[in-house]
Amino acid sequence: DTAFFTRRGAPYARRFPRPVPAALVAARLVAGVEHDRTEVVVPRWLRAAMWVRTIAPGAYAAGAARWG
């Protein structure tokens, strides 16, 4: 949730997914570094998309093309 979309001249218009506050992303990244994690996923529900991308890359690509 930053000024990225406003600065590019097209405000974020989607209802889902909602923008994530930058402070939350920063806090999760710091926690990931502190716990020596190789990956940090924010928001956490995106782990499901990562799982689908790994297990079924074709289905992931089709979904990304449709909703991405």
mmCIF file of the N, C-alpha and C atoms, coordinates in Angstrom:
data_MODEL
# 
_entry.id   MODEL 
# 
loop_
_atom_site.group_PDB 
_atom_site.id 
_atom_site.type_symbol 
_atom_site.label_atom_id 
_atom_site.label_alt_id 
_atom_site.label_comp_id 
_atom_site.label_asym_id 
_atom_site.label_entity_id 
_atom_site.label_seq_id 
_atom_site.pdbx_PDB_ins_code 
_atom_site.Cartn_x 
_atom_site.Cartn_y 
_atom_site.Cartn_z 
_atom_site.occupancy 
_atom_site.B_iso_or_equiv 
_atom_site.pdbx_formal_charge 
_atom_site.auth_seq_id 
_atom_site.auth_comp_id 
_atom_site.auth_asym_id 
_atom_site.auth_atom_id 
_atom_site.pdbx_PDB_model_num 
ATOM 1   N N  . ASP A 1 1  ? 0.855   -1.175  0.000   1.00 0.00 ? 1  ASP A N  1 
ATOM 2   C CA . ASP A 1 1  ? 0.000   0.000   0.000   1.00 0.00 ? 1  ASP A CA 1 
ATOM 3   C C  . ASP A 1 1  ? 0.900   1.238   0.000   1.00 0.00 ? 1  ASP A C  1 
ATOM 4   N N  . THR A 1 2  ? 1.374   1.573   -1.183  1.00 0.00 ? 2  THR A N  1 
ATOM 5   C CA . THR A 1 2  ? 2.248   2.742   -1.343  1.00 0.00 ? 2  THR A CA 1 
ATOM 6   C C  . THR A 1 2  ? 1.657   3.633   -2.432  1.00 0.00 ? 2  THR A C  1 
ATOM 7   N N  . ALA A 1 3  ? 2.370   4.668   -2.768  1.00 0.00 ? 3  ALA A N  1 
ATOM 8   C CA . ALA A 1 3  ? 1.895   5.592   -3.801  1.00 0.00 ? 3  ALA A CA 1 
ATOM 9   C C  . ALA A 1 3  ? 2.235   5.124   -5.217  1.00 0.00 ? 3  ALA A C  1 
ATOM 10  N N  . PHE A 1 4  ? 2.707   3.897   -5.377  1.00 0.00 ? 4  PHE A N  1 
ATOM 11  C CA . PHE A 1 4  ? 3.122   3.398   -6.680  1.00 0.00 ? 4  PHE A CA 1 
ATOM 12  C C  . PHE A 1 4  ? 2.049   3.600   -7.751  1.00 0.00 ? 4  PHE A C  1 
ATOM 13  N N  . PHE A 1 5  ? 0.845   3.141   -7.497  1.00 0.00 ? 5  PHE A N  1 
ATOM 14  C CA . PHE A 1 5  ? -0.210  3.207   -8.518  1.00 0.00 ? 5  PHE A CA 1 
ATOM 15  C C  . PHE A 1 5  ? -0.632  4.645   -8.802  1.00 0.00 ? 5  PHE A C  1 
ATOM 16  N N  . THR A 1 6  ? -0.690  5.460   -7.789  1.00 0.00 ? 6  THR A N  1 
ATOM 17  C CA . THR A 1 6  ? -1.045  6.862   -7.985  1.00 0.00 ? 6  THR A CA 1 
ATOM 18  C C  . THR A 1 6  ? 0.010   7.567   -8.834  1.00 0.00 ? 6  THR A C  1 
ATOM 19  N N  . ARG A 1 7  ? 1.269   7.301   -8.543  1.00 0.00 ? 7  ARG A N  1 
ATOM 20  C CA . ARG A 1 7  ? 2.356   7.935   -9.295  1.00 0.00 ? 7  ARG A CA 1 
ATOM 21  C C  . ARG A 1 7  ? 2.393   7.500   -10.751 1.00 0.00 ? 7  ARG A C  1 
ATOM 22  N N  . ARG A 1 8  ? 1.981   6.276   -11.013 1.00 0.00 ? 8  ARG A N  1 
ATOM 23  C CA . ARG A 1 8  ? 1.997   5.832   -12.411 1.00 0.00 ? 8  ARG A CA 1 
ATOM 24  C C  . ARG A 1 8  ? 0.781   6.340   -13.180 1.00 0.00 ? 8  ARG A C  1 
ATOM 25  N N  . GLY A 1 9  ? -0.143  6.983   -12.472 1.00 0.00 ? 9  GLY A N  1 
ATOM 26  C CA . GLY A 1 9  ? -1.289  7.591   -13.132 1.00 0.00 ? 9  GLY A CA 1 
ATOM 27  C C  . GLY A 1 9  ? -2.514  6.708   -13.229 1.00 0.00 ? 9  GLY A C  1 
ATOM 28  N N  . ALA A 1 10 ? -2.476  5.545   -12.595 1.00 0.00 ? 10 ALA A N  1 
ATOM 29  C CA . ALA A 1 10 ? -3.624  4.634   -12.598 1.00 0.00 ? 10 ALA A CA 1 
ATOM 30  C C  . ALA A 1 10 ? -3.782  4.061   -11.193 1.00 0.00 ? 10 ALA A C  1 
ATOM 31  N N  . PRO A 1 11 ? -4.694  4.604   -10.404 1.00 0.00 ? 11 PRO A N  1 
ATOM 32  C CA . PRO A 1 11 ? -4.876  4.113   -9.038  1.00 0.00 ? 11 PRO A CA 1 
ATOM 33  C C  . PRO A 1 11 ? -5.242  2.634   -9.008  1.00 0.00 ? 11 PRO A C  1 
ATOM 34  N N  . TYR A 1 12 ? -4.903  1.971   -7.927  1.00 0.00 ? 12 TYR A N  1 
ATOM 35  C CA . TYR A 1 12 ? -5.228  0.561   -7.744  1.00 0.00 ? 12 TYR A CA 1 
ATOM 36  C C  . TYR A 1 12 ? -6.739  0.434   -7.661  1.00 0.00 ? 12 TYR A C  1 
ATOM 37  N N  . ALA A 1 13 ? -7.341  -0.301  -8.577  1.00 0.00 ? 13 ALA A N  1 
ATOM 38  C CA . ALA A 1 13 ? -8.793  -0.350  -8.669  1.00 0.00 ? 13 ALA A CA 1 
ATOM 39  C C  . ALA A 1 13 ? -9.384  -1.700  -8.289  1.00 0.00 ? 13 ALA A C  1 
ATOM 40  N N  . ARG A 1 14 ? -8.567  -2.678  -7.975  1.00 0.00 ? 14 ARG A N  1 
ATOM 41  C CA . ARG A 1 14 ? -9.090  -4.008  -7.631  1.00 0.00 ? 14 ARG A CA 1 
ATOM 42  C C  . ARG A 1 14 ? -9.658  -4.025  -6.220  1.00 0.00 ? 14 ARG A C  1 
ATOM 43  N N  . ARG A 1 15 ? -10.659 -4.872  -6.038  1.00 0.00 ? 15 ARG A N  1 
ATOM 44  C CA . ARG A 1 15 ? -11.217 -5.066  -4.699  1.00 0.00 ? 15 ARG A CA 1 
ATOM 45  C C  . ARG A 1 15 ? -10.444 -6.155  -3.965  1.00 0.00 ? 15 ARG A C  1 
ATOM 46  N N  . PHE A 1 16 ? -9.861  -7.076  -4.736  1.00 0.00 ? 16 PHE A N  1 
ATOM 47  C CA . PHE A 1 16 ? -9.086  -8.174  -4.161  1.00 0.00 ? 16 PHE A CA 1 
ATOM 48  C C  . PHE A 1 16 ? -7.908  -8.450  -5.069  1.00 0.00 ? 16 PHE A C  1 
ATOM 49  N N  . PRO A 1 17 ? -6.754  -8.641  -4.592  1.00 0.00 ? 17 PRO A N  1 
ATOM 50  C CA . PRO A 1 17 ? -6.356  -8.547  -3.192  1.00 0.00 ? 17 PRO A CA 1 
ATOM 51  C C  . PRO A 1 17 ? -6.183  -7.100  -2.760  1.00 0.00 ? 17 PRO A C  1 
ATOM 52  N N  . ARG A 1 18 ? -6.407  -6.871  -1.501  1.00 0.00 ? 18 ARG A N  1 
ATOM 53  C CA . ARG A 1 18 ? -6.231  -5.532  -0.963  1.00 0.00 ? 18 ARG A CA 1 
ATOM 54  C C  . ARG A 1 18 ? -4.747  -5.227  -0.830  1.00 0.00 ? 18 ARG A C  1 
ATOM 55  N N  . PRO A 1 19 ? -4.372  -3.979  -0.974  1.00 0.00 ? 19 PRO A N  1 
ATOM 56  C CA . PRO A 1 19 ? -2.964  -3.612  -0.765  1.00 0.00 ? 19 PRO A CA 1 
ATOM 57  C C  . PRO A 1 19 ? -2.531  -3.908  0.668   1.00 0.00 ? 19 PRO A C  1 
ATOM 58  N N  . VAL A 1 20 ? -1.287  -4.289  0.814   1.00 0.00 ? 20 VAL A N  1 
ATOM 59  C CA . VAL A 1 20 ? -0.722  -4.608  2.126   1.00 0.00 ? 20 VAL A CA 1 
ATOM 60  C C  . VAL A 1 20 ? 0.086   -3.395  2.595   1.00 0.00 ? 20 VAL A C  1 
ATOM 61  N N  . PRO A 1 21 ? -0.118  -2.959  3.824   1.00 0.00 ? 21 PRO A N  1 
ATOM 62  C CA . PRO A 1 21 ? 0.652   -1.813  4.328   1.00 0.00 ? 21 PRO A CA 1 
ATOM 63  C C  . PRO A 1 21 ? 2.158   -2.084  4.277   1.00 0.00 ? 21 PRO A C  1 
ATOM 64  N N  . ALA A 1 22 ? 2.908   -1.095  3.847   1.00 0.00 ? 22 ALA A N  1 
ATOM 65  C CA . ALA A 1 22 ? 4.364   -1.236  3.731   1.00 0.00 ? 22 ALA A CA 1 
ATOM 66  C C  . ALA A 1 22 ? 4.998   -1.589  5.078   1.00 0.00 ? 22 ALA A C  1 
ATOM 67  N N  . ALA A 1 23 ? 4.471   -1.071  6.162   1.00 0.00 ? 23 ALA A N  1 
ATOM 68  C CA . ALA A 1 23 ? 5.027   -1.365  7.491   1.00 0.00 ? 23 ALA A CA 1 
ATOM 69  C C  . ALA A 1 23 ? 4.886   -2.854  7.827   1.00 0.00 ? 23 ALA A C  1 
ATOM 70  N N  . LEU A 1 24 ? 3.791   -3.479  7.406   1.00 0.00 ? 24 LEU A N  1 
ATOM 71  C CA . LEU A 1 24 ? 3.604   -4.911  7.648   1.00 0.00 ? 24 LEU A CA 1 
ATOM 72  C C  . LEU A 1 24 ? 4.619   -5.720  6.847   1.00 0.00 ? 24 LEU A C  1 
ATOM 73  N N  . VAL A 1 25 ? 4.817   -5.349  5.586   1.00 0.00 ? 25 VAL A N  1 
ATOM 74  C CA . VAL A 1 25 ? 5.796   -6.045  4.746   1.00 0.00 ? 25 VAL A CA 1 
ATOM 75  C C  . VAL A 1 25 ? 7.186   -5.904  5.368   1.00 0.00 ? 25 VAL A C  1 
ATOM 76  N N  . ALA A 1 26 ? 7.529   -4.699  5.794   1.00 0.00 ? 26 ALA A N  1 
ATOM 77  C CA . ALA A 1 26 ? 8.836   -4.469  6.408   1.00 0.00 ? 26 ALA A CA 1 
ATOM 78  C C  . ALA A 1 26 ? 9.013   -5.311  7.667   1.00 0.00 ? 26 ALA A C  1 
ATOM 79  N N  . ALA A 1 27 ? 7.995   -5.364  8.501   1.00 0.00 ? 27 ALA A N  1 
ATOM 80  C CA . ALA A 1 27 ? 8.075   -6.144  9.737   1.00 0.00 ? 27 ALA A CA 1 
ATOM 81  C C  . ALA A 1 27 ? 8.254   -7.632  9.435   1.00 0.00 ? 27 ALA A C  1 
ATOM 82  N N  . ARG A 1 28 ? 7.541   -8.130  8.437   1.00 0.00 ? 28 ARG A N  1 
ATOM 83  C CA . ARG A 1 28 ? 7.675   -9.554  8.069   1.00 0.00 ? 28 ARG A CA 1 
ATOM 84  C C  . ARG A 1 28 ? 9.057   -9.846  7.491   1.00 0.00 ? 28 ARG A C  1 
ATOM 85  N N  . LEU A 1 29 ? 9.593   -8.908  6.711   1.00 0.00 ? 29 LEU A N  1 
ATOM 86  C CA . LEU A 1 29 ? 10.944  -9.098  6.176   1.00 0.00 ? 29 LEU A CA 1 
ATOM 87  C C  . LEU A 1 29 ? 11.990  -9.119  7.286   1.00 0.00 ? 29 LEU A C  1 
ATOM 88  N N  . VAL A 1 30 ? 11.873  -8.212  8.223   1.00 0.00 ? 30 VAL A N  1 
ATOM 89  C CA . VAL A 1 30 ? 12.803  -8.184  9.352   1.00 0.00 ? 30 VAL A CA 1 
ATOM 90  C C  . VAL A 1 30 ? 12.712  -9.492  10.128  1.00 0.00 ? 30 VAL A C  1 
ATOM 91  N N  . ALA A 1 31 ? 11.503  -9.956  10.397  1.00 0.00 ? 31 ALA A N  1 
ATOM 92  C CA . ALA A 1 31 ? 11.328  -11.223 11.109  1.00 0.00 ? 31 ALA A CA 1 
ATOM 93  C C  . ALA A 1 31 ? 11.929  -12.379 10.316  1.00 0.00 ? 31 ALA A C  1 
ATOM 94  N N  . GLY A 1 32 ? 11.768  -12.360 8.999   1.00 0.00 ? 32 GLY A N  1 
ATOM 95  C CA . GLY A 1 32 ? 12.352  -13.407 8.168   1.00 0.00 ? 32 GLY A CA 1 
ATOM 96  C C  . GLY A 1 32 ? 13.865  -13.421 8.259   1.00 0.00 ? 32 GLY A C  1 
ATOM 97  N N  . VAL A 1 33 ? 14.486  -12.252 8.243   1.00 0.00 ? 33 VAL A N  1 
ATOM 98  C CA . VAL A 1 33 ? 15.945  -12.167 8.379   1.00 0.00 ? 33 VAL A CA 1 
ATOM 99  C C  . VAL A 1 33 ? 16.372  -12.648 9.759   1.00 0.00 ? 33 VAL A C  1 
ATOM 100 N N  . GLU A 1 34 ? 15.650  -12.219 10.788  1.00 0.00 ? 34 GLU A N  1 
ATOM 101 C CA . GLU A 1 34 ? 15.992  -12.621 12.156  1.00 0.00 ? 34 GLU A CA 1 
ATOM 102 C C  . GLU A 1 34 ? 15.898  -14.134 12.360  1.00 0.00 ? 34 GLU A C  1 
ATOM 103 N N  . HIS A 1 35 ? 14.978  -14.784 11.629  1.00 0.00 ? 35 HIS A N  1 
ATOM 104 C CA . HIS A 1 35 ? 14.792  -16.234 11.759  1.00 0.00 ? 35 HIS A CA 1 
ATOM 105 C C  . HIS A 1 35 ? 15.473  -17.006 10.634  1.00 0.00 ? 35 HIS A C  1 
ATOM 106 N N  . ASP A 1 36 ? 16.339  -16.333 9.887   1.00 0.00 ? 36 ASP A N  1 
ATOM 107 C CA . ASP A 1 36 ? 17.133  -16.963 8.821   1.00 0.00 ? 36 ASP A CA 1 
ATOM 108 C C  . ASP A 1 36 ? 16.258  -17.702 7.800   1.00 0.00 ? 36 ASP A C  1 
ATOM 109 N N  . ARG A 1 37 ? 15.142  -17.088 7.426   1.00 0.00 ? 37 ARG A N  1 
ATOM 110 C CA . ARG A 1 37 ? 14.256  -17.690 6.425   1.00 0.00 ? 37 ARG A CA 1 
ATOM 111 C C  . ARG A 1 37 ? 14.742  -17.338 5.025   1.00 0.00 ? 37 ARG A C  1 
ATOM 112 N N  . THR A 1 38 ? 14.620  -18.296 4.104   1.00 0.00 ? 38 THR A N  1 
ATOM 113 C CA . THR A 1 38 ? 15.026  -18.039 2.726   1.00 0.00 ? 38 THR A CA 1 
ATOM 114 C C  . THR A 1 38 ? 13.921  -17.370 1.929   1.00 0.00 ? 38 THR A C  1 
ATOM 115 N N  . GLU A 1 39 ? 12.685  -17.474 2.402   1.00 0.00 ? 39 GLU A N  1 
ATOM 116 C CA . GLU A 1 39 ? 11.542  -16.838 1.728   1.00 0.00 ? 39 GLU A CA 1 
ATOM 117 C C  . GLU A 1 39 ? 10.641  -16.179 2.745   1.00 0.00 ? 39 GLU A C  1 
ATOM 118 N N  . VAL A 1 40 ? 10.062  -15.066 2.346   1.00 0.00 ? 40 VAL A N  1 
ATOM 119 C CA . VAL A 1 40 ? 9.045   -14.388 3.136   1.00 0.00 ? 40 VAL A CA 1 
ATOM 120 C C  . VAL A 1 40 ? 7.907   -14.079 2.185   1.00 0.00 ? 40 VAL A C  1 
ATOM 121 N N  . VAL A 1 41 ? 6.705   -14.537 2.518   1.00 0.00 ? 41 VAL A N  1 
ATOM 122 C CA . VAL A 1 41 ? 5.542   -14.339 1.647   1.00 0.00 ? 41 VAL A CA 1 
ATOM 123 C C  . VAL A 1 41 ? 4.537   -13.455 2.372   1.00 0.00 ? 41 VAL A C  1 
ATOM 124 N N  . VAL A 1 42 ? 4.211   -12.330 1.746   1.00 0.00 ? 42 VAL A N  1 
ATOM 125 C CA . VAL A 1 42 ? 3.251   -11.384 2.321   1.00 0.00 ? 42 VAL A CA 1 
ATOM 126 C C  . VAL A 1 42 ? 2.269   -11.005 1.228   1.00 0.00 ? 42 VAL A C  1 
ATOM 127 N N  . PRO A 1 43 ? 0.983   -11.177 1.426   1.00 0.00 ? 43 PRO A N  1 
ATOM 128 C CA . PRO A 1 43 ? 0.307   -11.788 2.559   1.00 0.00 ? 43 PRO A CA 1 
ATOM 129 C C  . PRO A 1 43 ? 0.478   -13.310 2.539   1.00 0.00 ? 43 PRO A C  1 
ATOM 130 N N  . ARG A 1 44 ? 0.283   -13.916 3.677   1.00 0.00 ? 44 ARG A N  1 
ATOM 131 C CA . ARG A 1 44 ? 0.558   -15.347 3.847   1.00 0.00 ? 44 ARG A CA 1 
ATOM 132 C C  . ARG A 1 44 ? -0.276  -16.232 2.936   1.00 0.00 ? 44 ARG A C  1 
ATOM 133 N N  . TRP A 1 45 ? -1.474  -15.805 2.582   1.00 0.00 ? 45 TRP A N  1 
ATOM 134 C CA . TRP A 1 45 ? -2.327  -16.649 1.730   1.00 0.00 ? 45 TRP A CA 1 
ATOM 135 C C  . TRP A 1 45 ? -1.703  -16.863 0.350   1.00 0.00 ? 45 TRP A C  1 
ATOM 136 N N  . LEU A 1 46 ? -0.734  -16.034 -0.042  1.00 0.00 ? 46 LEU A N  1 
ATOM 137 C CA . LEU A 1 46 ? -0.078  -16.225 -1.332  1.00 0.00 ? 46 LEU A CA 1 
ATOM 138 C C  . LEU A 1 46 ? 0.781   -17.484 -1.372  1.00 0.00 ? 46 LEU A C  1 
ATOM 139 N N  . ARG A 1 47 ? 1.037   -18.085 -0.223  1.00 0.00 ? 47 ARG A N  1 
ATOM 140 C CA . ARG A 1 47 ? 1.749   -19.368 -0.215  1.00 0.00 ? 47 ARG A CA 1 
ATOM 141 C C  . ARG A 1 47 ? 0.988   -20.401 -1.040  1.00 0.00 ? 47 ARG A C  1 
ATOM 142 N N  . ALA A 1 48 ? -0.324  -20.325 -1.042  1.00 0.00 ? 48 ALA A N  1 
ATOM 143 C CA . ALA A 1 48 ? -1.120  -21.271 -1.839  1.00 0.00 ? 48 ALA A CA 1 
ATOM 144 C C  . ALA A 1 48 ? -0.779  -21.122 -3.323  1.00 0.00 ? 48 ALA A C  1 
ATOM 145 N N  . ALA A 1 49 ? -0.635  -19.902 -3.791  1.00 0.00 ? 49 ALA A N  1 
ATOM 146 C CA . ALA A 1 49 ? -0.276  -19.674 -5.195  1.00 0.00 ? 49 ALA A CA 1 
ATOM 147 C C  . ALA A 1 49 ? 1.116   -20.223 -5.480  1.00 0.00 ? 49 ALA A C  1 
ATOM 148 N N  . MET A 1 50 ? 2.037   -20.069 -4.552  1.00 0.00 ? 50 MET A N  1 
ATOM 149 C CA . MET A 1 50 ? 3.381   -20.612 -4.740  1.00 0.00 ? 50 MET A CA 1 
ATOM 150 C C  . MET A 1 50 ? 3.341   -22.129 -4.820  1.00 0.00 ? 50 MET A C  1 
ATOM 151 N N  . TRP A 1 51 ? 2.515   -22.743 -3.999  1.00 0.00 ? 51 TRP A N  1 
ATOM 152 C CA . TRP A 1 51 ? 2.364   -24.195 -4.007  1.00 0.00 ? 51 TRP A CA 1 
ATOM 153 C C  . TRP A 1 51 ? 1.807   -24.661 -5.354  1.00 0.00 ? 51 TRP A C  1 
ATOM 154 N N  . VAL A 1 52 ? 0.762   -23.991 -5.840  1.00 0.00 ? 52 VAL A N  1 
ATOM 155 C CA . VAL A 1 52 ? 0.186   -24.348 -7.140  1.00 0.00 ? 52 VAL A CA 1 
ATOM 156 C C  . VAL A 1 52 ? 1.217   -24.154 -8.244  1.00 0.00 ? 52 VAL A C  1 
ATOM 157 N N  . ARG A 1 53 ? 1.980   -23.088 -8.202  1.00 0.00 ? 53 ARG A N  1 
ATOM 158 C CA . ARG A 1 53 ? 3.008   -22.839 -9.221  1.00 0.00 ? 53 ARG A CA 1 
ATOM 159 C C  . ARG A 1 53 ? 4.029   -23.967 -9.255  1.00 0.00 ? 53 ARG A C  1 
ATOM 160 N N  . THR A 1 54 ? 4.360   -24.513 -8.084  1.00 0.00 ? 54 THR A N  1 
ATOM 161 C CA . THR A 1 54 ? 5.344   -25.587 -8.001  1.00 0.00 ? 54 THR A CA 1 
ATOM 162 C C  . THR A 1 54 ? 4.762   -26.922 -8.443  1.00 0.00 ? 54 THR A C  1 
ATOM 163 N N  . ILE A 1 55 ? 3.565   -27.240 -7.986  1.00 0.00 ? 55 ILE A N  1 
ATOM 164 C CA . ILE A 1 55 ? 2.954   -28.543 -8.246  1.00 0.00 ? 55 ILE A CA 1 
ATOM 165 C C  . ILE A 1 55 ? 2.324   -28.615 -9.633  1.00 0.00 ? 55 ILE A C  1 
ATOM 166 N N  . ALA A 1 56 ? 1.678   -27.538 -10.056 1.00 0.00 ? 56 ALA A N  1 
ATOM 167 C CA . ALA A 1 56 ? 0.948   -27.534 -11.328 1.00 0.00 ? 56 ALA A CA 1 
ATOM 168 C C  . ALA A 1 56 ? 1.235   -26.244 -12.084 1.00 0.00 ? 56 ALA A C  1 
ATOM 169 N N  . PRO A 1 57 ? 2.421   -26.125 -12.695 1.00 0.00 ? 57 PRO A N  1 
ATOM 170 C CA . PRO A 1 57 ? 2.779   -24.872 -13.351 1.00 0.00 ? 57 PRO A CA 1 
ATOM 171 C C  . PRO A 1 57 ? 1.835   -24.470 -14.484 1.00 0.00 ? 57 PRO A C  1 
ATOM 172 N N  . GLY A 1 58 ? 1.257   -25.437 -15.173 1.00 0.00 ? 58 GLY A N  1 
ATOM 173 C CA . GLY A 1 58 ? 0.305   -25.114 -16.239 1.00 0.00 ? 58 GLY A CA 1 
ATOM 174 C C  . GLY A 1 58 ? -0.951  -24.459 -15.697 1.00 0.00 ? 58 GLY A C  1 
ATOM 175 N N  . ALA A 1 59 ? -1.479  -25.017 -14.615 1.00 0.00 ? 59 ALA A N  1 
ATOM 176 C CA . ALA A 1 59 ? -2.670  -24.444 -13.985 1.00 0.00 ? 59 ALA A CA 1 
ATOM 177 C C  . ALA A 1 59 ? -2.362  -23.052 -13.435 1.00 0.00 ? 59 ALA A C  1 
ATOM 178 N N  . TYR A 1 60 ? -1.168  -22.901 -12.874 1.00 0.00 ? 60 TYR A N  1 
ATOM 179 C CA . TYR A 1 60 ? -0.768  -21.593 -12.364 1.00 0.00 ? 60 TYR A CA 1 
ATOM 180 C C  . TYR A 1 60 ? -0.709  -20.570 -13.495 1.00 0.00 ? 60 TYR A C  1 
ATOM 181 N N  . ALA A 1 61 ? -0.092  -20.955 -14.601 1.00 0.00 ? 61 ALA A N  1 
ATOM 182 C CA . ALA A 1 61 ? 0.033   -20.033 -15.744 1.00 0.00 ? 61 ALA A CA 1 
ATOM 183 C C  . ALA A 1 61 ? -1.340  -19.644 -16.280 1.00 0.00 ? 61 ALA A C  1 
ATOM 184 N N  . ALA A 1 62 ? -2.249  -20.617 -16.349 1.00 0.00 ? 62 ALA A N  1 
ATOM 185 C CA . ALA A 1 62 ? -3.608  -20.323 -16.831 1.00 0.00 ? 62 ALA A CA 1 
ATOM 186 C C  . ALA A 1 62 ? -4.312  -19.367 -15.873 1.00 0.00 ? 62 ALA A C  1 
ATOM 187 N N  . GLY A 1 63 ? -4.193  -19.591 -14.582 1.00 0.00 ? 63 GLY A N  1 
ATOM 188 C CA . GLY A 1 63 ? -4.814  -18.706 -13.603 1.00 0.00 ? 63 GLY A CA 1 
ATOM 189 C C  . GLY A 1 63 ? -4.216  -17.315 -13.631 1.00 0.00 ? 63 GLY A C  1 
ATOM 190 N N  . ALA A 1 64 ? -2.891  -17.247 -13.767 1.00 0.00 ? 64 ALA A N  1 
ATOM 191 C CA . ALA A 1 64 ? -2.227  -15.946 -13.820 1.00 0.00 ? 64 ALA A CA 1 
ATOM 192 C C  . ALA A 1 64 ? -2.640  -15.184 -15.074 1.00 0.00 ? 64 ALA A C  1 
ATOM 193 N N  . ALA A 1 65 ? -2.808  -15.889 -16.173 1.00 0.00 ? 65 ALA A N  1 
ATOM 194 C CA . ALA A 1 65 ? -3.236  -15.229 -17.413 1.00 0.00 ? 65 ALA A CA 1 
ATOM 195 C C  . ALA A 1 65 ? -4.655  -14.689 -17.275 1.00 0.00 ? 65 ALA A C  1 
ATOM 196 N N  . ARG A 1 66 ? -5.484  -15.434 -16.574 1.00 0.00 ? 66 ARG A N  1 
ATOM 197 C CA . ARG A 1 66 ? -6.888  -15.011 -16.437 1.00 0.00 ? 66 ARG A CA 1 
ATOM 198 C C  . ARG A 1 66 ? -7.064  -13.917 -15.386 1.00 0.00 ? 66 ARG A C  1 
ATOM 199 N N  . TRP A 1 67 ? -6.441  -14.098 -14.221 1.00 0.00 ? 67 TRP A N  1 
ATOM 200 C CA . TRP A 1 67 ? -6.675  -13.169 -13.119 1.00 0.00 ? 67 TRP A CA 1 
ATOM 201 C C  . TRP A 1 67 ? -5.485  -12.286 -12.806 1.00 0.00 ? 67 TRP A C  1 
ATOM 202 N N  . GLY A 1 68 ? -4.337  -12.531 -13.401 1.00 0.00 ? 68 GLY A N  1 
ATOM 203 C CA . GLY A 1 68 ? -3.101  -11.826 -13.060 1.00 0.00 ? 68 GLY A CA 1 
ATOM 204 C C  . GLY A 1 68 ? -3.107  -10.441 -13.520 1.00 0.00 ? 68 GLY A C  1 
# 
